[in-house]
């Protein structure tokens, strides 16, 4: 089975994403965000757009959204998705990294199996200020209007929080759900 690619956008947690996938028995490989899209399309079954410090350093990551592959964006990866599809990203009201209680409004494929409220760890330095068209809001919090979104017609998902850190409630479930999407089981 082809691997899931984790796109390194220079975020401090991208290696934790890769480690979590491998710990779950999901074949995965990290790639630089400069990898040509045709190589990505030919060699993997899904793409995780990892976090990072700046939208200016995402390389070819927006191009991977043109491929016929499932995509999961984490933090900055969510911002790449939102911008690519016409949404806007702005500084969050509460910057920094810390605990947040998230309300799951729609237990879509990526959030299947979660309770209605979960404790997560997230960075809200930047966040989606205006939702892109053709996306549904899956989760929100008291400090962020768009904690998780999903495209209505394509397997493209974005999450503001970091499921790969130990402080996030059952974060592994996001990656298990994404793997199921990539295998055509969800």
DOGUGU-203673 format. One line per 4 residues: number of its first residue (from 1); their letters; for each residue z, x, y of C-alpha. Coordinates in steps of 0.1 Angstrom, whole numbers, plus 2048, in hexadecimal, padded with zeros to 3 digits. Each point is the difference from the previous one (the first is absolute). Example, Ala and Ser with C-alpha at 12.3 -4.5 7.8 and 13.67 -1.06 7.14 Angstrom:
BEGIN
1 = AS = 84E:87B:7D3; 7F9:80E:822
This chain:
BEGIN
1 = XXXX = 800:800:800; 7F8:80D:823; 81D:809:816; 80D:7EF:820
5 = XXXX = 7FB:817:81D; 81C:805:819; 7F0:80A:822; 815:81A:811
9 = XXXX = 802:7F7:825; 81A:81B:806; 81E:7E9:7FB; 821:80E:7F3
13 = XXXX = 801:7E6:7E4; 7DD:803:7F1; 80D:817:7E4; 81B:7E6:7F8
17 = XXXX = 7E4:7E6:7FC; 7EF:817:7E7; 820:807:7EE; 809:7DB:7FD
21 = XXXX = 7DE:7F8:7F1; 803:81C:7E7; 823:7F6:7F7; 7F3:7DD:7F9
25 = XXXX = 7E5:80E:7E9; 7E4:7F8:819; 7E6:81B:801; 7FD:80C:824
29 = XXXX = 7F3:81C:815; 805:80A:824; 7E1:807:815; 7FB:80C:823
33 = XXXX = 7F6:7E6:819; 7E0:814:806; 7F2:7F8:7DD; 7DD:7F1:802
37 = XXXX = 800:7DA:7F9; 7E5:804:7E5; 817:817:7EC; 81D:7E7:804
41 = XXXX = 7EA:7E3:7F4; 7F3:813:7E2; 821:80F:7F4; 81D:7E7:804
45 = XXXX = 809:7DB:7FA; 815:7FA:81F; 80C:811:820; 822:803:810
49 = XXXX = 7FE:809:825; 820:814:804; 815:802:820; 7FE:81A:81B
53 = XXXX = 809:809:823; 7E1:7F6:813; 7E2:7E8:7FF; 7EC:81D:80F
57 = XXXX = 805:814:7E0; 7F4:7E7:7E5; 7DF:812:7FA; 7E8:7EB:7EA
61 = XXXX = 81B:7E7:7F6; 7F0:7E3:813; 7E0:807:7ED; 811:7F9:7DF
65 = XXXX = 804:7DC:80A; 7DA:7FC:7FD; 801:808:7DB; 802:7E5:7E5
69 = XXXX = 823:80B:7F6; 823:7F2:803; 813:810:81D; 825:801:808
73 = XXXX = 80B:80D:822; 823:80D:805; 80E:802:824; 7E4:813:811
77 = XXXX = 7E9:7F5:7E5; 807:7DC:80B; 7F7:809:823; 7DF:80F:7F4
81 = XXXX = 7F8:7DF:7EF; 80B:7EB:81E; 7EB:814:818; 7E1:801:7EA
85 = XXXX = 800:7DA:7FD; 805:7F9:825; 826:7FE:803; 814:814:818
89 = XXXX = 81D:819:7FB; 81A:806:81B; 821:812:803; 81C:7ED:7EE
93 = XXXX = 81D:7F1:813; 818:815:7EB; 7F1:822:7F8; 80E:817:7E5
97 = XXXX = 807:7FE:7DC; 81B:7EB:7EF; 80B:7E1:7ED; 7EF:7DF:806
101 = XXXX = 803:7DE:7EF; 7DE:7F2:7F9; 7F8:7DB:7FA; 7E4:7FB:7E7
105 = XXXX = 7EC:7E2:80B; 7E5:802:7E6; 805:80F:7DE; 7DC:80B:7FE
109 = XXXX = 7F4:817:7E4; 80F:81F:811; 822:7F0:805; 801:7EC:7E0
113 = XXXX = 823:800:7F0; 814:807:81F; 81B:7E9:80D; 7FC:7EF:822
117 = XXXX = 814:81B:812; 801:825:7F8; 810:81F:810; 7E7:81B:807
121 = XXXX = 7FE:821:813; 7E5:801:81B; 7F3:812:81E; 7F8:7EA:81E
125 = XXXX = 7F4:81A:818; 7DF:7ED:7FF; 7F8:7DF:7F1; 7E6:7E5:7FE
129 = XXXX = 801:7ED:821; 7E2:7E9:7FA; 7F6:7F6:7DD; 7DC:807:7F6
133 = XXXX = 7EA:7E2:7F8; 7FC:7F6:7DB; 823:80D:7F8; 81F:7EC:7F6
137 = XXXX = 823:808:80A; 815:807:7E1; 821:80D:80F; 812:803:821
141 = XXXX = 821:80C:80D; 816:7FA:81F; 7F2:820:80F; 7DC:7FF:7F4
145 = XXXX = 7E8:7E2:7FF; 7E9:80F:7E5; 813:813:7E5; 7E5:7F8:7E6
149 = XXXX = 7DD:7F2:801; 7E4:7F9:7E7; 7DA:7FB:805; 7F7:7DC:7F6
153 = XXXX = 7E1:80A:7EC; 803:824:7F6; 81C:814:7EE; 80C:811:820
157 = XXXX = 826:800:807; 815:810:81B; 826:805:801; 814:80E:81D
161 = XXXX = 81D:80C:7EB; 803:81C:7E7; 803:7F4:7DC; 801:823:7F3
165 = XXXX = 822:809:80E; 820:7F9:7EC; 810:7EB:81B; 7E5:7E5:7FD
169 = XXXX = 809:7E4:7E8; 7EA:802:7E1; 7E5:813:813; 7EF:809:7DF
173 = XXXX = 7F5:7DC:7FC; 7E7:803:81D; 7F0:81D:7ED; 801:7EE:7DF
177 = XXXX = 7F0:7E2:810; 7E5:815:810; 7F9:811:7DF; 7FB:7DD:7F1
181 = XXXX = 7E8:7F7:81C; 7EC:821:7F9; 7FF:7F7:7DB; 7F3:7DD:808
185 = XX = 820:7F0:7F2; 80D:7F0:820
